[in-house]
């Protein structure tokens, strides 16, 4: 992830979407990691430990370096392993 310096997230929470057993397409968000980022322009990496397969990530910027809460992201890459059909 790469932020614009001065408009970076300081505290980030990452959630994964987990499918729940039962009827319908019910799912819930499960917290994976709480991350502290640096307020600079360099690309930052945050390894995540996700045990189960997921189809979605939710990234929440809890605290930012900007007084008004603005965050500017120049680059966001999510790397993982693709699972085949079951």
C-alpha positions in Angstrom: 0.0 0.0 0.0 1.3 3.5 -0.8 -0.1 6.6 0.7 0.5 10.3 0.0 2.5 11.6 2.9 0.4 13.7 5.2 -2.8 11.9 4.1 -2.0 8.4 5.4 -3.7 6.0 7.6 -2.0 5.4 11.0 -4.2 2.5 12.3 -5.8 0.0 9.9 -8.1 -2.9 10.6 -8.4 -5.7 8.0 -11.4 -8.0 7.9 -12.2 -11.0 5.7 -15.6 -12.2 4.6 -16.5 -15.6 5.8 -19.3 -17.7 4.5 -21.5 -19.0 7.3 -23.1 -22.4 7.2 -26.9 -22.6 6.8 -29.4 -21.2 4.5 -28.9 -18.4 2.0 -25.9 -16.4 1.2 -25.3 -15.2 4.8 -21.8 -14.1 5.5 -20.0 -12.3 8.3 -16.8 -10.2 8.6 -14.0 -11.5 10.7 -11.2 -9.4 12.0 -7.8 -10.6 10.7 -5.3 -8.0 11.7 -4.7 -4.5 13.2 -1.9 -2.7 11.4 0.1 0.5 12.2 1.2 2.2 9.0 3.9 4.9 8.6 3.1 8.5 7.4 5.4 8.5 4.4 5.3 8.1 0.6 7.1 4.7 0.5 5.3 1.5 -0.4 4.5 -0.5 2.7 3.8 -4.2 3.0 1.6 -5.8 5.6 1.6 -9.6 5.7 -1.8 -11.1 6.8 -2.5 -14.5 8.3 -5.7 -15.7 6.7 -6.5 -19.3 7.5 -9.7 -19.8 5.4 -10.4 -19.0 1.8 -12.2 -15.6 1.3 -13.7 -13.7 -1.6 -13.5 -10.2 -0.1 -11.4 -8.0 2.2 -12.6 -5.0 4.1 -10.0 -2.4 5.0 -11.0 0.2 7.7 -8.8 3.3 8.3 -9.4 3.8 12.0 -7.0 6.8 12.4 -5.4 9.1 9.9 -2.6 11.6 9.8 -4.8 14.3 8.3 -6.9 16.5 10.6 -10.1 15.9 8.5 -9.6 12.2 8.2 -8.7 12.2 4.5 -6.6 9.3 3.1 -5.0 9.3 -0.3 -3.9 5.9 -1.7 -1.6 5.8 -4.7 -1.2 2.1 -4.8 -3.0 -0.9 -3.3 -2.0 -4.5 -4.1 -3.5 -7.6 -2.6 -1.5 -10.8 -3.2 -2.7 -14.2 -2.3 -3.1 -17.8 -3.5 -5.9 -18.5 -5.9 -7.9 -21.7 -5.1 -9.3 -23.9 -7.8 -12.8 -25.2 -8.2 -13.9 -27.6 -5.4 
